[in-house]
Protein backbone atom coordinates (compact mmCIF):
# COMPACT_ATOMS: atom_id res chain seq x y z
CA UNK A 1 0.00 0.00 0.00
CA UNK A 2 1.28 3.43 -0.91
CA UNK A 3 2.41 5.59 1.99
CA UNK A 4 1.09 8.92 0.75
CA UNK A 5 2.63 10.92 3.60
CA UNK A 6 6.22 10.05 2.70
CA UNK A 7 5.37 10.07 -1.03
CA UNK A 8 4.12 13.66 -1.02
CA UNK A 9 6.83 14.85 1.36
CA UNK A 10 9.42 14.42 -1.41
CA UNK A 11 10.39 17.66 -3.14
CA UNK A 12 8.88 18.00 -6.60
CA UNK A 13 9.68 20.32 -9.51
CA UNK A 14 6.49 20.62 -11.61
CA UNK A 15 8.52 22.03 -14.51
CA UNK A 16 9.88 18.50 -15.09
CA UNK A 17 6.46 16.87 -15.52
CA UNK A 18 6.44 17.07 -19.32
CA UNK A 19 9.98 15.69 -19.55
CA UNK A 20 9.12 12.80 -17.22
CA UNK A 21 6.13 11.93 -19.42
CA UNK A 22 8.38 11.98 -22.50
CA UNK A 23 10.88 9.66 -20.82
CA UNK A 24 8.10 7.26 -19.84
CA UNK A 25 6.90 7.11 -23.44
CA UNK A 26 10.39 6.67 -24.90
CA UNK A 27 11.69 4.10 -22.43
CA UNK A 28 14.83 2.25 -23.38
CA UNK A 29 14.65 -1.53 -23.63
CA UNK A 30 16.38 -2.18 -20.28
CA UNK A 31 13.92 0.07 -18.47
CA UNK A 32 10.97 -1.59 -20.20
CA UNK A 33 12.22 -5.07 -19.25
CA UNK A 34 12.73 -3.98 -15.64
CA UNK A 35 9.35 -2.23 -15.51
CA UNK A 36 7.59 -5.42 -16.62
CA UNK A 37 9.10 -7.16 -13.58
CA UNK A 38 8.08 -4.57 -10.96
CA UNK A 39 4.88 -2.86 -12.12
CA UNK A 40 1.53 -3.54 -10.48
CA UNK A 41 3.11 -5.02 -7.35
CA UNK A 42 4.84 -7.89 -9.18
CA UNK A 43 7.97 -7.47 -7.04
CA UNK A 44 7.19 -8.34 -3.40
CA UNK A 45 3.85 -6.54 -3.74
CA UNK A 46 5.70 -3.22 -3.71
CA UNK A 47 4.54 -0.09 -5.49
CA UNK A 48 6.96 1.41 -8.04
CA UNK A 49 6.84 4.62 -10.03
CA UNK A 50 8.63 5.01 -13.33
CA UNK A 51 10.42 8.27 -14.22
CA UNK A 52 9.58 9.80 -10.83
CA UNK A 53 10.36 13.46 -10.23
CA UNK A 54 12.25 14.01 -6.99
CA UNK A 55 13.42 17.57 -6.53
CA UNK A 56 15.10 18.69 -9.75
CA UNK A 57 15.81 15.14 -10.87
CA UNK A 58 13.91 12.41 -12.67
CA UNK A 59 14.83 8.97 -11.39
CA UNK A 60 14.27 5.81 -13.43
CA UNK A 61 12.29 3.97 -10.74
CA UNK A 62 11.12 4.77 -7.24
CA UNK A 63 9.79 2.19 -4.78
CA UNK A 64 7.28 3.98 -2.61
CA UNK A 65 7.18 1.28 0.06
CA UNK A 66 10.90 1.31 0.86
CA UNK A 67 12.18 4.68 -0.32
CA UNK A 68 14.43 3.06 -2.90
CA UNK A 69 15.56 4.66 -6.14
CA UNK A 70 16.69 2.32 -8.90
CA UNK A 71 18.79 3.68 -11.73
CA UNK A 72 19.35 1.58 -14.82
CA UNK A 73 22.77 2.76 -15.96
CA UNK A 74 23.49 2.48 -19.66
CA UNK A 75 25.44 4.53 -22.15
CA UNK A 76 23.36 7.64 -21.37
CA UNK A 77 25.30 7.86 -18.08
CA UNK A 78 28.71 7.84 -19.79
CA UNK A 79 30.58 11.03 -18.98
CA UNK A 80 27.98 12.10 -16.43
CA UNK A 81 29.67 10.73 -13.33
CA UNK A 82 29.77 14.12 -11.60
CA UNK A 83 26.08 14.78 -12.33
CA UNK A 84 25.14 11.28 -11.13
CA UNK A 85 27.17 11.73 -7.92
CA UNK A 86 25.46 15.08 -7.25
CA UNK A 87 22.01 13.54 -7.85
CA UNK A 88 22.82 10.55 -5.62
CA UNK A 89 23.99 12.88 -2.85
CA UNK A 90 20.75 14.84 -3.04
CA UNK A 91 18.66 11.66 -2.96
CA UNK A 92 20.63 10.31 0.01
CA UNK A 93 20.00 13.61 1.83
CA UNK A 94 16.30 12.66 1.63
CA UNK A 95 17.10 9.30 3.28
CA UNK A 96 16.51 7.42 0.03
CA UNK A 97 18.51 4.35 -0.91
CA UNK A 98 19.94 4.32 -4.44
CA UNK A 99 20.65 1.12 -6.33
CA UNK A 100 22.48 1.32 -9.65
CA UNK A 101 21.98 -1.56 -12.06
CA UNK A 102 23.90 -1.94 -15.30
CA UNK A 103 21.61 -1.88 -18.35
CA UNK A 104 23.35 -4.93 -19.83
CA UNK A 105 22.65 -6.89 -16.65
CA UNK A 106 18.96 -6.13 -17.07
CA UNK A 107 19.09 -7.12 -20.75
CA UNK A 108 21.01 -10.35 -20.35
CA UNK A 109 20.62 -11.39 -16.70
CA UNK A 110 17.26 -10.05 -15.50
CA UNK A 111 16.60 -13.08 -13.29
CA UNK A 112 19.90 -12.53 -11.48
CA UNK A 113 19.05 -8.84 -11.08
CA UNK A 114 15.70 -9.69 -9.53
CA UNK A 115 17.29 -12.21 -7.11
CA UNK A 116 19.86 -9.57 -6.09
CA UNK A 117 17.05 -7.09 -5.42
CA UNK A 118 14.98 -9.68 -3.58
CA UNK A 119 17.89 -10.09 -1.15
CA UNK A 120 19.02 -6.45 -1.05
CA UNK A 121 18.83 -4.92 2.45
CA UNK A 122 16.97 -1.87 1.14
CA UNK A 123 14.00 -4.08 0.26
CA UNK A 124 13.77 -5.84 3.61
CA UNK A 125 11.90 -3.10 5.46
CA UNK A 126 8.95 -0.96 4.42
CA UNK A 127 8.41 2.61 5.50
MARSELO-321230 format. One line per 10 residues: number of its first residue (from 1); their letters; for each residue x, y negated, z of C-alpha. Coordinates in steps of 0.02 Angstrom, whole numbers, plus 32768, in hexadecimal, padded with zeros to 4 digits. Layout:
<sites>
NUM = A = X/Y/Z | ...
</sites>
This chain:
<sites>
1 = XXXXXXXXXX = 8000/8000/8000 | 8040/7F55/7FD2 | 8079/7EE8/8063 | 8036/7E42/8026 | 8084/7DDE/80B4 | 8137/7E09/8087 | 810D/7E08/7FCD | 80CE/7D55/7FCD | 8156/7D19/8044 | 81D7/7D2F/7FB9
11 = XXXXXXXXXX = 8208/7C8D/7F63 | 81BC/7C7C/7EB6 | 81E4/7C08/7E25 | 8144/7BF9/7DBC | 81AA/7BB3/7D2A | 81EE/7C63/7D0D | 8143/7CB4/7CF8 | 8142/7CAB/7C3A | 81F3/7CF0/7C2E | 81C8/7D80/7CA3
21 = XXXXXXXXXX = 8133/7DAB/7C35 | 81A3/7DA9/7B9B | 8220/7E1D/7BEF | 8195/7E95/7C20 | 8159/7E9D/7B6C | 8208/7EB3/7B23 | 8248/7F33/7B9F | 82E5/7F90/7B6F | 82DD/804D/7B63 | 8333/806D/7C0A
31 = XXXXXXXXXX = 82B8/7FFD/7C64 | 8225/8050/7C0E | 8263/80FE/7C3E | 827D/80C7/7CF2 | 81D3/806F/7CF9 | 817B/810F/7CC1 | 81C7/8166/7D59 | 8194/80E5/7DDC | 80F4/808F/7DA2 | 804D/80B1/7DF4
41 = XXXXXXXXXX = 809C/80FB/7E90 | 80F2/818B/7E35 | 818F/8176/7EA0 | 8167/81A1/7F56 | 80C0/8147/7F45 | 811D/80A1/7F46 | 80E3/8004/7EED | 815C/7FBA/7E6E | 8156/7F19/7E0B | 81B0/7F06/7D65
51 = XXXXXXXXXX = 8209/7E62/7D39 | 81DF/7E16/7DE3 | 8206/7D5F/7E01 | 8264/7D43/7EA3 | 829F/7C91/7EB9 | 82F3/7C59/7E19 | 8317/7D0B/7DE1 | 82B8/7D93/7D86 | 82E5/7E40/7DC7 | 82CA/7EDD/7D61
61 = XXXXXXXXXX = 8267/7F3A/7DE7 | 822C/7F11/7E96 | 81EA/7F92/7F11 | 816C/7F39/7F7E | 8167/7FC0/8003 | 8221/7FBF/802B | 8261/7F16/7FF0 | 82D1/7F67/7F6F | 830A/7F17/7ECD | 8343/7F8C/7E43
71 = XXXXXXXXXX = 83AB/7F48/7DB6 | 83C8/7FB1/7D1B | 8472/7F76/7CE2 | 8497/7F84/7C29 | 84F8/7F1D/7BAC | 8490/7E82/7BD4 | 84F1/7E77/7C78 | 859C/7E78/7C23 | 85F9/7DD8/7C4B | 8577/7DA3/7CCB
81 = XXXXXXXXXX = 85CB/7DE7/7D66 | 85D0/7D3E/7DBC | 8518/7D1D/7D98 | 84E9/7DCC/7DD4 | 854E/7DB5/7E74 | 84F9/7D0E/7E96 | 844C/7D5B/7E77 | 8475/7DF0/7EE7 | 84AF/7D7C/7F72 | 840D/7D1A/7F68
91 = XXXXXXXXXX = 83A5/7DB9/7F6C | 8407/7DFC/8000 | 83E8/7D57/805B | 832F/7D87/8052 | 8357/7E2F/80A4 | 8339/7E8D/8002 | 839D/7F27/7FD2 | 83E5/7F28/7F22 | 8409/7FC8/7EC3 | 8464/7FBE/7E1D
101 = XXXXXXXXXX = 844B/804E/7DA5 | 84AB/8061/7D03 | 8438/805E/7C6B | 8490/80F7/7C20 | 846D/8158/7CC0 | 83B4/8132/7CAA | 83BA/8164/7BF3 | 841A/8206/7C07 | 8407/8239/7CBD | 835F/81F7/7CF9
111 = XXXXXXXXXX = 833E/828E/7D67 | 83E3/8273/7DC2 | 83B9/81BA/7DD6 | 8311/81E5/7E24 | 8361/8262/7E9C | 83E1/81DE/7ECF | 8354/8162/7EF1 | 82ED/81E4/7F4D | 837E/81F9/7FC6 | 83B7/8143/7FCC
121 = XXXXXXX = 83AE/80F6/807B | 8351/805D/8039 | 82BC/80CC/800D | 82B0/8124/80B4 | 8253/809B/8111 | 81C0/8030/80DD | 81A5/7F7D/8113
</sites>
